[in-house]
Amino acid sequence: MLDNQIKCLTDLNNLRSAPSLNRSQSNKLMKELISHMNNSDWFTLGIMTSSSKLAIFTLREIESYFNWSAMKVAEKPLEDGPVFLKANQKTGDIYVRIEHGLGEGILLSCQHDEISKNSSTFGPFPLDFFTVKD
């Protein structure tokens, strides 16, 4: 799918890596995402990127964007390499593991306290999607 064809959250579903988005696309996707987030109890995040340092930096930007309490790194690799970071807002734990062959981007899953409600995962979003833009 071409980047200019991204018009709603479901357009991201089958992408391996986050697309480049223009301001209009980002604003539209953010409004749609916030609508889903407002109907959720808590969130998990997956960040696919080139290093633990960049993954944790990206997570800290997301925490700041939403004014969330900082989560703690429970586990991260000692060696350098491409990583998958998984953060669980409910437990406050962050796990980072080396993972080759992934794309790049952020996955956000809207979770519910009621087991009968299904979670929904959105993304991949660009790594700078949750930074304040002027």
C-alpha positions as a printed NumPy array, in Angstrom:
array([[  0.   ,   0.   ,   0.   ],
       [  1.335,   3.428,  -0.89 ],
       [  1.807,   5.859,   1.984],
       [ -0.672,   8.304,   0.452],
       [ -3.357,   5.619,   0.58 ],
       [ -3.323,   5.519,   4.399],
       [ -6.674,   7.035,   5.347],
       [ -7.744,   5.1  ,   8.474],
       [ -6.293,   2.836,  11.15 ],
       [ -7.227,  -0.377,   9.365],
       [ -5.024,   0.69 ,   6.424],
       [ -2.03 ,   0.012,   8.699],
       [ -3.074,  -3.542,   9.608],
       [ -1.085,  -5.512,   7.057],
       [  2.033,  -3.354,   6.935],
       [  5.322,  -4.806,   8.087],
       [  6.848,  -1.396,   8.818],
       [  5.32 ,   1.966,   9.598],
       [  4.649,   4.191,   6.596],
       [  5.696,   7.821,   6.272],
       [  2.676,   9.949,   7.073],
       [  1.933,  13.558,   6.307],
       [  0.466,  15.876,   8.951],
       [ -3.099,  15.422,   7.698],
       [ -2.827,  11.621,   7.794],
       [ -1.243,  11.694,  11.259],
       [ -3.969,  13.974,  12.625],
       [ -6.742,  11.816,  11.178],
       [ -5.214,   8.567,  12.48 ],
       [ -4.602,  10.115,  15.912],
       [ -8.254,  11.192,  16.22 ],
       [ -9.407,   7.7  ,  15.291],
       [ -6.913,   6.099,  17.691],
       [ -7.902,   8.375,  20.587],
       [-11.524,   7.354,  20.063],
       [-10.547,   3.696,  20.561],
       [ -8.267,   4.546,  23.472],
       [-11.056,   6.421,  25.254],
       [-13.054,   3.176,  25.322],
       [-10.17 ,   1.151,  26.789],
       [ -8.997,   0.506,  30.331],
       [ -5.257,   0.142,  29.702],
       [ -2.699,  -0.428,  26.945],
       [  0.172,  -2.553,  25.762],
       [  2.782,  -1.264,  23.363],
       [  5.088,  -3.03 ,  20.969],
       [  8.021,  -1.12 ,  19.532],
       [ 10.091,  -2.587,  16.728],
       [ 13.334,  -0.75 ,  16.072],
       [ 17.089,  -0.959,  15.611],
       [ 18.181,  -0.784,  19.267],
       [ 17.077,  -1.02 ,  22.901],
       [ 18.083,   2.61 ,  23.418],
       [ 15.829,   3.856,  20.6  ],
       [ 12.949,   1.595,  21.675],
       [ 13.063,   2.863,  25.262],
       [ 13.425,   6.481,  24.088],
       [ 10.342,   6.023,  21.868],
       [  8.394,   4.537,  24.765],
       [  9.342,   7.472,  27.001],
       [  8.029,   9.866,  24.329],
       [  4.707,   7.971,  24.284],
       [  4.482,   8.082,  28.085],
       [  5.091,  11.821,  27.952],
       [  2.589,  12.351,  25.125],
       [ -0.207,  10.687,  27.102],
       [  1.051,  11.821,  30.533],
       [  1.368,   8.196,  31.671],
       [  3.445,   7.115,  34.646],
       [  6.862,   5.85 ,  33.629],
       [  7.083,   2.08 ,  33.248],
       [ 10.134,   0.152,  34.414],
       [ 12.49 ,  -1.956,  32.351],
       [ 12.173,  -5.492,  33.686],
       [ 14.403,  -7.1  ,  31.083],
       [ 16.59 ,  -5.954,  28.204],
       [ 19.37 ,  -7.571,  26.195],
       [ 23.012,  -6.873,  26.971],
       [ 24.024,  -7.043,  23.307],
       [ 23.158,  -4.567,  20.552],
       [ 20.807,  -5.4  ,  17.728],
       [ 17.297,  -4.954,  16.403],
       [ 14.691,  -5.281,  19.151],
       [ 11.075,  -5.79 ,  19.988],
       [  9.982,  -3.913,  23.12 ],
       [  6.771,  -4.903,  24.85 ],
       [  5.382,  -2.589,  27.502],
       [  2.384,  -3.403,  29.659],
       [  0.772,  -0.321,  31.155],
       [ -1.233,  -2.367,  33.668],
       [  1.809,  -4.047,  35.232],
       [  4.197,  -1.191,  34.455],
       [  6.754,  -3.643,  33.044],
       [  8.885,  -3.274,  29.919],
       [ 10.54 ,  -6.257,  28.252],
       [ 13.025,  -5.842,  25.416],
       [ 14.403,  -8.717,  23.369],
       [ 16.645,  -9.021,  20.332],
       [ 14.467,  -9.834,  17.337],
       [ 15.795, -10.053,  13.784],
       [ 13.612,  -9.726,  10.713],
       [ 11.04 ,  -7.293,  12.089],
       [  9.933,  -4.087,  10.476],
       [ 10.003,  -0.747,  12.265],
       [  7.197,   0.987,  14.111],
       [  4.88 ,   1.145,  17.089],
       [  1.95 ,  -1.167,  17.814],
       [ -0.61 ,  -0.03 ,  20.381],
       [ -3.138,  -2.466,  21.831],
       [ -6.251,  -1.228,  23.604],
       [ -7.039,  -3.568,  26.501],
       [-10.089,  -4.054,  28.694],
       [-10.507,  -5.158,  32.288],
       [-13.556,  -7.214,  31.275],
       [-12.453, -10.517,  29.752],
       [-15.52 , -10.582,  27.492],
       [-14.25 ,  -7.508,  25.582],
       [-11.684,  -8.125,  22.85 ],
       [ -8.493,  -6.127,  22.663],
       [ -7.659,  -4.22 ,  19.48 ],
       [ -4.169,  -3.626,  18.123],
       [ -3.359,  -0.655,  15.9  ],
       [ -0.272,   0.145,  13.849],
       [  2.482,   0.076,  12.951],
       [  2.811,   3.803,  13.556],
       [  6.016,   5.707,  12.743],
       [  8.445,   5.96 ,  15.65 ],
       [  7.815,   9.727,  15.88 ],
       [  4.003,   9.457,  15.727],
       [  3.579,  10.301,  19.42 ],
       [  5.98 ,  13.242,  19.55 ],
       [  4.557,  16.727,  19.849],
       [  4.538,  18.318,  16.423],
       [  4.149,  22.033,  15.856]])
